[in-house]
């Protein structure tokens, strides 16, 4: 399976770009920016995975 045909790597890339943008925009100190980046990245990817499982259960 190629990386382009699978949606998860693209979702993770988009989440990483969004988290990096937010961290650079809203946090001044490097430590706070890293924490914000990791929390945002894990939140975005985690919610997407959880919603994917939920939608899969509902549509079966």
PDB file of N, CA, C and O in Angstrom:
ATOM      1  N   UNK A   1       0.852  -1.171   0.000  1.00  0.00           N
ATOM      2  CA  UNK A   1       0.000   0.000   0.000  1.00  0.00           C
ATOM      3  C   UNK A   1       0.900   1.237   0.000  1.00  0.00           C
ATOM      4  O   UNK A   1       1.806   1.352   0.826  1.00  0.00           O
ATOM      5  N   UNK A   2       0.655   2.127  -0.897  1.00  0.00           N
ATOM      6  CA  UNK A   2       1.501   3.320  -0.983  1.00  0.00           C
ATOM      7  C   UNK A   2       1.057   4.351   0.058  1.00  0.00           C
ATOM      8  O   UNK A   2      -0.109   4.364   0.452  1.00  0.00           O
ATOM      9  N   UNK A   3       1.965   5.206   0.502  1.00  0.00           N
ATOM     10  CA  UNK A   3       1.598   6.202   1.517  1.00  0.00           C
ATOM     11  C   UNK A   3       0.526   7.178   1.045  1.00  0.00           C
ATOM     12  O   UNK A   3      -0.202   7.743   1.861  1.00  0.00           O
ATOM     13  N   UNK A   4       0.426   7.375  -0.251  1.00  0.00           N
ATOM     14  CA  UNK A   4      -0.569   8.324  -0.744  1.00  0.00           C
ATOM     15  C   UNK A   4      -1.969   7.711  -0.735  1.00  0.00           C
ATOM     16  O   UNK A   4      -2.953   8.431  -0.566  1.00  0.00           O
ATOM     17  N   UNK A   5      -2.073   6.393  -0.915  1.00  0.00           N
ATOM     18  CA  UNK A   5      -3.392   5.766  -0.932  1.00  0.00           C
ATOM     19  C   UNK A   5      -3.950   5.575   0.473  1.00  0.00           C
ATOM     20  O   UNK A   5      -5.159   5.410   0.638  1.00  0.00           O
ATOM     21  N   UNK A   6      -3.088   5.596   1.486  1.00  0.00           N
ATOM     22  CA  UNK A   6      -3.544   5.479   2.861  1.00  0.00           C
ATOM     23  C   UNK A   6      -3.731   6.883   3.426  1.00  0.00           C
ATOM     24  O   UNK A   6      -2.874   7.747   3.243  1.00  0.00           O
ATOM     25  N   UNK A   7      -4.839   7.108   4.107  1.00  0.00           N
ATOM     26  CA  UNK A   7      -5.145   8.449   4.588  1.00  0.00           C
ATOM     27  C   UNK A   7      -4.475   8.785   5.918  1.00  0.00           C
ATOM     28  O   UNK A   7      -4.318   9.964   6.234  1.00  0.00           O
ATOM     29  N   UNK A   8      -4.078   7.796   6.699  1.00  0.00           N
ATOM     30  CA  UNK A   8      -3.537   8.085   8.024  1.00  0.00           C
ATOM     31  C   UNK A   8      -2.224   8.875   7.993  1.00  0.00           C
ATOM     32  O   UNK A   8      -2.087   9.825   8.763  1.00  0.00           O
ATOM     33  N   UNK A   9      -1.253   8.528   7.138  1.00  0.00           N
ATOM     34  CA  UNK A   9      -0.032   9.360   7.112  1.00  0.00           C
ATOM     35  C   UNK A   9      -0.314  10.802   6.687  1.00  0.00           C
ATOM     36  O   UNK A   9       0.323  11.731   7.183  1.00  0.00           O
ATOM     37  N   UNK A  10      -1.250  10.987   5.788  1.00  0.00           N
ATOM     38  CA  UNK A  10      -1.605  12.350   5.380  1.00  0.00           C
ATOM     39  C   UNK A  10      -2.287  13.096   6.521  1.00  0.00           C
ATOM     40  O   UNK A  10      -2.064  14.292   6.708  1.00  0.00           O
ATOM     41  N   UNK A  11      -3.119  12.386   7.285  1.00  0.00           N
ATOM     42  CA  UNK A  11      -3.764  12.998   8.440  1.00  0.00           C
ATOM     43  C   UNK A  11      -2.729  13.388   9.483  1.00  0.00           C
ATOM     44  O   UNK A  11      -2.806  14.474  10.057  1.00  0.00           O
ATOM     45  N   UNK A  12      -1.757  12.506   9.736  1.00  0.00           N
ATOM     46  CA  UNK A  12      -0.721  12.795  10.716  1.00  0.00           C
ATOM     47  C   UNK A  12       0.150  13.975  10.255  1.00  0.00           C
ATOM     48  O   UNK A  12       0.549  14.806  11.071  1.00  0.00           O
ATOM     49  N   UNK A  13       0.440  14.047   8.970  1.00  0.00           N
ATOM     50  CA  UNK A  13       1.217  15.173   8.444  1.00  0.00           C
ATOM     51  C   UNK A  13       0.454  16.482   8.598  1.00  0.00           C
ATOM     52  O   UNK A  13       1.029  17.484   9.021  1.00  0.00           O
ATOM     53  N   UNK A  14      -0.819  16.486   8.266  1.00  0.00           N
ATOM     54  CA  UNK A  14      -1.628  17.694   8.419  1.00  0.00           C
ATOM     55  C   UNK A  14      -1.722  18.103   9.882  1.00  0.00           C
ATOM     56  O   UNK A  14      -1.624  19.288  10.200  1.00  0.00           O
ATOM     57  N   UNK A  15      -1.911  17.133  10.778  1.00  0.00           N
ATOM     58  CA  UNK A  15      -1.974  17.434  12.210  1.00  0.00           C
ATOM     59  C   UNK A  15      -0.652  18.011  12.704  1.00  0.00           C
ATOM     60  O   UNK A  15      -0.646  18.939  13.512  1.00  0.00           O
ATOM     61  N   UNK A  16       0.470  17.468  12.223  1.00  0.00           N
ATOM     62  CA  UNK A  16       1.779  17.980  12.637  1.00  0.00           C
ATOM     63  C   UNK A  16       1.985  19.406  12.141  1.00  0.00           C
ATOM     64  O   UNK A  16       2.513  20.244  12.872  1.00  0.00           O
ATOM     65  N   UNK A  17       1.579  19.687  10.918  1.00  0.00           N
ATOM     66  CA  UNK A  17       1.718  21.049  10.390  1.00  0.00           C
ATOM     67  C   UNK A  17       0.840  22.035  11.153  1.00  0.00           C
ATOM     68  O   UNK A  17       1.265  23.151  11.451  1.00  0.00           O
ATOM     69  N   UNK A  18      -0.385  21.620  11.467  1.00  0.00           N
ATOM     70  CA  UNK A  18      -1.285  22.498  12.217  1.00  0.00           C
ATOM     71  C   UNK A  18      -0.761  22.737  13.629  1.00  0.00           C
ATOM     72  O   UNK A  18      -0.825  23.859  14.134  1.00  0.00           O
ATOM     73  N   UNK A  19      -0.240  21.684  14.273  1.00  0.00           N
ATOM     74  CA  UNK A  19       0.292  21.825  15.629  1.00  0.00           C
ATOM     75  C   UNK A  19       1.538  22.708  15.630  1.00  0.00           C
ATOM     76  O   UNK A  19       1.708  23.529  16.531  1.00  0.00           O
ATOM     77  N   UNK A  20       2.406  22.552  14.639  1.00  0.00           N
ATOM     78  CA  UNK A  20       3.609  23.390  14.557  1.00  0.00           C
ATOM     79  C   UNK A  20       3.237  24.850  14.328  1.00  0.00           C
ATOM     80  O   UNK A  20       3.831  25.747  14.926  1.00  0.00           O
ATOM     81  N   UNK A  21       2.261  25.086  13.472  1.00  0.00           N
ATOM     82  CA  UNK A  21       1.818  26.457  13.221  1.00  0.00           C
ATOM     83  C   UNK A  21       1.268  27.087  14.491  1.00  0.00           C
ATOM     84  O   UNK A  21       1.596  28.228  14.815  1.00  0.00           O
ATOM     85  N   UNK A  22       0.435  26.348  15.208  1.00  0.00           N
ATOM     86  CA  UNK A  22      -0.114  26.874  16.459  1.00  0.00           C
ATOM     87  C   UNK A  22       0.945  27.117  17.505  1.00  0.00           C
ATOM     88  O   UNK A  22       0.898  28.120  18.217  1.00  0.00           O
ATOM     89  N   UNK A  23       1.906  26.209  17.608  1.00  0.00           N
ATOM     90  CA  UNK A  23       2.969  26.375  18.599  1.00  0.00           C
ATOM     91  C   UNK A  23       3.833  27.582  18.278  1.00  0.00           C
ATOM     92  O   UNK A  23       4.219  28.326  19.179  1.00  0.00           O
ATOM     93  N   UNK A  24       4.138  27.780  17.014  1.00  0.00           N
ATOM     94  CA  UNK A  24       4.945  28.947  16.631  1.00  0.00           C
ATOM     95  C   UNK A  24       4.179  30.252  16.797  1.00  0.00           C
ATOM     96  O   UNK A  24       4.766  31.290  17.102  1.00  0.00           O
ATOM     97  N   UNK A  25       2.881  30.194  16.596  1.00  0.00           N
ATOM     98  CA  UNK A  25       2.073  31.404  16.643  1.00  0.00           C
ATOM     99  C   UNK A  25       1.769  31.851  18.074  1.00  0.00           C
ATOM    100  O   UNK A  25       1.804  33.044  18.376  1.00  0.00           O
ATOM    101  N   UNK A  26       1.468  30.879  18.962  1.00  0.00           N
ATOM    102  CA  UNK A  26       0.932  31.244  20.268  1.00  0.00           C
ATOM    103  C   UNK A  26       1.886  31.090  21.435  1.00  0.00           C
ATOM    104  O   UNK A  26       1.606  31.603  22.519  1.00  0.00           O
ATOM    105  N   UNK A  27       2.997  30.406  21.255  1.00  0.00           N
ATOM    106  CA  UNK A  27       3.909  30.188  22.385  1.00  0.00           C
ATOM    107  C   UNK A  27       5.240  30.878  22.124  1.00  0.00           C
ATOM    108  O   UNK A  27       5.808  30.758  21.039  1.00  0.00           O
ATOM    109  N   UNK A  28       5.735  31.605  23.129  1.00  0.00           N
ATOM    110  CA  UNK A  28       6.986  32.353  22.985  1.00  0.00           C
ATOM    111  C   UNK A  28       8.202  31.528  23.402  1.00  0.00           C
ATOM    112  O   UNK A  28       9.238  31.568  22.738  1.00  0.00           O
ATOM    113  N   UNK A  29       8.079  30.786  24.494  1.00  0.00           N
ATOM    114  CA  UNK A  29       9.237  30.021  24.973  1.00  0.00           C
ATOM    115  C   UNK A  29       9.302  28.647  24.298  1.00  0.00           C
ATOM    116  O   UNK A  29       8.262  28.059  24.002  1.00  0.00           O
ATOM    117  N   UNK A  30      10.500  28.134  24.055  1.00  0.00           N
ATOM    118  CA  UNK A  30      10.642  26.848  23.354  1.00  0.00           C
ATOM    119  C   UNK A  30      10.016  25.672  24.101  1.00  0.00           C
ATOM    120  O   UNK A  30       9.417  24.789  23.487  1.00  0.00           O
ATOM    121  N   UNK A  31      10.157  25.663  25.430  1.00  0.00           N
ATOM    122  CA  UNK A  31       9.592  24.549  26.202  1.00  0.00           C
ATOM    123  C   UNK A  31       8.065  24.522  26.102  1.00  0.00           C
ATOM    124  O   UNK A  31       7.472  23.461  25.909  1.00  0.00           O
ATOM    125  N   UNK A  32       7.438  25.682  26.234  1.00  0.00           N
ATOM    126  CA  UNK A  32       5.990  25.760  26.107  1.00  0.00           C
ATOM    127  C   UNK A  32       5.522  25.429  24.700  1.00  0.00           C
ATOM    128  O   UNK A  32       4.463  24.828  24.519  1.00  0.00           O
ATOM    129  N   UNK A  33       6.309  25.820  23.704  1.00  0.00           N
ATOM    130  CA  UNK A  33       5.963  25.502  22.325  1.00  0.00           C
ATOM    131  C   UNK A  33       6.012  24.011  22.047  1.00  0.00           C
ATOM    132  O   UNK A  33       5.150  23.478  21.349  1.00  0.00           O
ATOM    133  N   UNK A  34       7.023  23.331  22.594  1.00  0.00           N
ATOM    134  CA  UNK A  34       7.124  21.874  22.407  1.00  0.00           C
ATOM    135  C   UNK A  34       5.968  21.147  23.087  1.00  0.00           C
ATOM    136  O   UNK A  34       5.381  20.223  22.524  1.00  0.00           O
ATOM    137  N   UNK A  35       5.651  21.583  24.312  1.00  0.00           N
ATOM    138  CA  UNK A  35       4.525  20.943  25.025  1.00  0.00           C
ATOM    139  C   UNK A  35       3.211  21.173  24.274  1.00  0.00           C
ATOM    140  O   UNK A  35       2.405  20.254  24.132  1.00  0.00           O
ATOM    141  N   UNK A  36       3.002  22.401  23.795  1.00  0.00           N
ATOM    142  CA  UNK A  36       1.786  22.701  23.045  1.00  0.00           C
ATOM    143  C   UNK A  36       1.732  21.868  21.758  1.00  0.00           C
ATOM    144  O   UNK A  36       0.678  21.344  21.397  1.00  0.00           O
ATOM    145  N   UNK A  37       2.870  21.751  21.070  1.00  0.00           N
ATOM    146  CA  UNK A  37       2.932  20.962  19.841  1.00  0.00           C
ATOM    147  C   UNK A  37       2.558  19.512  20.109  1.00  0.00           C
ATOM    148  O   UNK A  37       1.717  18.952  19.407  1.00  0.00           O
ATOM    149  N   UNK A  38       3.172  18.899  21.114  1.00  0.00           N
ATOM    150  CA  UNK A  38       2.893  17.492  21.405  1.00  0.00           C
ATOM    151  C   UNK A  38       1.450  17.263  21.850  1.00  0.00           C
ATOM    152  O   UNK A  38       0.804  16.310  21.413  1.00  0.00           O
ATOM    153  N   UNK A  39       0.950  18.134  22.717  1.00  0.00           N
ATOM    154  CA  UNK A  39      -0.433  17.973  23.174  1.00  0.00           C
ATOM    155  C   UNK A  39      -1.418  18.154  22.021  1.00  0.00           C
ATOM    156  O   UNK A  39      -2.393  17.411  21.915  1.00  0.00           O
ATOM    157  N   UNK A  40      -1.169  19.130  21.167  1.00  0.00           N
ATOM    158  CA  UNK A  40      -2.056  19.370  20.032  1.00  0.00           C
ATOM    159  C   UNK A  40      -1.985  18.230  19.026  1.00  0.00           C
ATOM    160  O   UNK A  40      -3.012  17.776  18.522  1.00  0.00           O
ATOM    161  N   UNK A  41      -0.776  17.768  18.735  1.00  0.00           N
ATOM    162  CA  UNK A  41      -0.603  16.667  17.790  1.00  0.00           C
ATOM    163  C   UNK A  41      -1.299  15.407  18.295  1.00  0.00           C
ATOM    164  O   UNK A  41      -2.052  14.776  17.553  1.00  0.00           O
ATOM    165  N   UNK A  42      -1.056  15.039  19.541  1.00  0.00           N
ATOM    166  CA  UNK A  42      -1.696  13.851  20.097  1.00  0.00           C
ATOM    167  C   UNK A  42      -3.217  14.013  20.170  1.00  0.00           C
ATOM    168  O   UNK A  42      -3.955  13.053  19.950  1.00  0.00           O
ATOM    169  N   UNK A  43      -3.677  15.207  20.475  1.00  0.00           N
ATOM    170  CA  UNK A  43      -5.118  15.444  20.526  1.00  0.00           C
ATOM    171  C   UNK A  43      -5.775  15.322  19.163  1.00  0.00           C
ATOM    172  O   UNK A  43      -6.828  14.698  19.032  1.00  0.00           O
ATOM    173  N   UNK A  44      -5.162  15.912  18.152  1.00  0.00           N
ATOM    174  CA  UNK A  44      -5.737  15.851  16.804  1.00  0.00           C
ATOM    175  C   UNK A  44      -5.736  14.426  16.251  1.00  0.00           C
ATOM    176  O   UNK A  44      -6.749  13.957  15.732  1.00  0.00           O
ATOM    177  N   UNK A  45      -4.608  13.746  16.361  1.00  0.00           N
ATOM    178  CA  UNK A  45      -4.518  12.384  15.832  1.00  0.00           C
ATOM    179  C   UNK A  45      -5.380  11.431  16.662  1.00  0.00           C
ATOM    180  O   UNK A  45      -6.057  10.565  16.108  1.00  0.00           O
ATOM    181  N   UNK A  46      -5.357  11.588  17.980  1.00  0.00           N
ATOM    182  CA  UNK A  46      -6.161  10.717  18.844  1.00  0.00           C
ATOM    183  C   UNK A  46      -7.651  10.870  18.593  1.00  0.00           C
ATOM    184  O   UNK A  46      -8.374   9.876  18.528  1.00  0.00           O
ATOM    185  N   UNK A  47      -8.115  12.092  18.452  1.00  0.00           N
ATOM    186  CA  UNK A  47      -9.543  12.309  18.167  1.00  0.00           C
ATOM    187  C   UNK A  47      -9.924  11.765  16.797  1.00  0.00           C
ATOM    188  O   UNK A  47     -11.013  11.215  16.633  1.00  0.00           O
ATOM    189  N   UNK A  48      -9.053  11.910  15.823  1.00  0.00           N
ATOM    190  CA  UNK A  48      -9.350  11.386  14.487  1.00  0.00           C
ATOM    191  C   UNK A  48      -9.436   9.866  14.505  1.00  0.00           C
ATOM    192  O   UNK A  48     -10.319   9.288  13.871  1.00  0.00           O
ATOM    193  N   UNK A  49      -8.529   9.216  15.226  1.00  0.00           N
ATOM    194  CA  UNK A  49      -8.572   7.751  15.322  1.00  0.00           C
ATOM    195  C   UNK A  49      -9.814   7.300  16.073  1.00  0.00           C
ATOM    196  O   UNK A  49     -10.478   6.351  15.658  1.00  0.00           O
ATOM    197  N   UNK A  50     -10.136   7.973  17.178  1.00  0.00           N
ATOM    198  CA  UNK A  50     -11.321   7.611  17.951  1.00  0.00           C
ATOM    199  C   UNK A  50     -12.594   7.801  17.134  1.00  0.00           C
ATOM    200  O   UNK A  50     -13.481   6.947  17.161  1.00  0.00           O
ATOM    201  N   UNK A  51     -12.691   8.898  16.418  1.00  0.00           N
ATOM    202  CA  UNK A  51     -13.869   9.118  15.578  1.00  0.00           C
ATOM    203  C   UNK A  51     -13.942   8.117  14.434  1.00  0.00           C
ATOM    204  O   UNK A  51     -15.032   7.706  14.038  1.00  0.00           O
ATOM    205  N   UNK A  52     -12.794   7.724  13.900  1.00  0.00           N
ATOM    206  CA  UNK A  52     -12.781   6.707  12.852  1.00  0.00           C
ATOM    207  C   UNK A  52     -13.334   5.385  13.346  1.00  0.00           C
ATOM    208  O   UNK A  52     -14.124   4.742  12.654  1.00  0.00           O
ATOM    209  N   UNK A  53     -12.919   4.968  14.555  1.00  0.00           N
ATOM    210  CA  UNK A  53     -13.462   3.734  15.124  1.00  0.00           C
ATOM    211  C   UNK A  53     -14.946   3.870  15.415  1.00  0.00           C
ATOM    212  O   UNK A  53     -15.709   2.929  15.196  1.00  0.00           O
ATOM    213  N   UNK A  54     -15.361   5.022  15.904  1.00  0.00           N
ATOM    214  CA  UNK A  54     -16.782   5.253  16.203  1.00  0.00           C
ATOM    215  C   UNK A  54     -17.615   5.181  14.927  1.00  0.00           C
ATOM    216  O   UNK A  54     -18.654   4.520  14.907  1.00  0.00           O
ATOM    217  N   UNK A  55     -17.184   5.838  13.880  1.00  0.00           N
ATOM    218  CA  UNK A  55     -17.917   5.813  12.629  1.00  0.00           C
ATOM    219  C   UNK A  55     -17.942   4.416  12.031  1.00  0.00           C
ATOM    220  O   UNK A  55     -18.934   4.023  11.417  1.00  0.00           O
ATOM    221  N   UNK A  56     -16.864   3.661  12.203  1.00  0.00           N
ATOM    222  CA  UNK A  56     -16.828   2.291  11.701  1.00  0.00           C
ATOM    223  C   UNK A  56     -17.839   1.420  12.435  1.00  0.00           C
ATOM    224  O   UNK A  56     -18.489   0.574  11.821  1.00  0.00           O
ATOM    225  N   UNK A  57     -17.978   1.621  13.752  1.00  0.00           N
ATOM    226  CA  UNK A  57     -18.950   0.833  14.517  1.00  0.00           C
ATOM    227  C   UNK A  57     -20.379   1.223  14.146  1.00  0.00           C
ATOM    228  O   UNK A  57     -21.264   0.368  14.107  1.00  0.00           O
ATOM    229  N   UNK A  58     -20.607   2.489  13.878  1.00  0.00           N
ATOM    230  CA  UNK A  58     -21.957   2.960  13.589  1.00  0.00           C
ATOM    231  C   UNK A  58     -22.413   2.496  12.208  1.00  0.00           C
ATOM    232  O   UNK A  58     -23.589   2.185  12.017  1.00  0.00           O
ATOM    233  N   UNK A  59     -21.499   2.447  11.250  1.00  0.00           N
ATOM    234  CA  UNK A  59     -21.892   2.127   9.877  1.00  0.00           C
ATOM    235  C   UNK A  59     -21.971   0.632   9.611  1.00  0.00           C
ATOM    236  O   UNK A  59     -22.408   0.237   8.530  1.00  0.00           O
ATOM    237  N   UNK A  60     -21.575  -0.199  10.533  1.00  0.00           N
ATOM    238  CA  UNK A  60     -21.664  -1.654  10.314  1.00  0.00           C
ATOM    239  C   UNK A  60     -23.008  -2.190  10.614  1.00  0.00           C
ATOM    240  O   UNK A  60     -23.238  -3.392  10.478  1.00  0.00           O
TER     241      UNK A  60
END
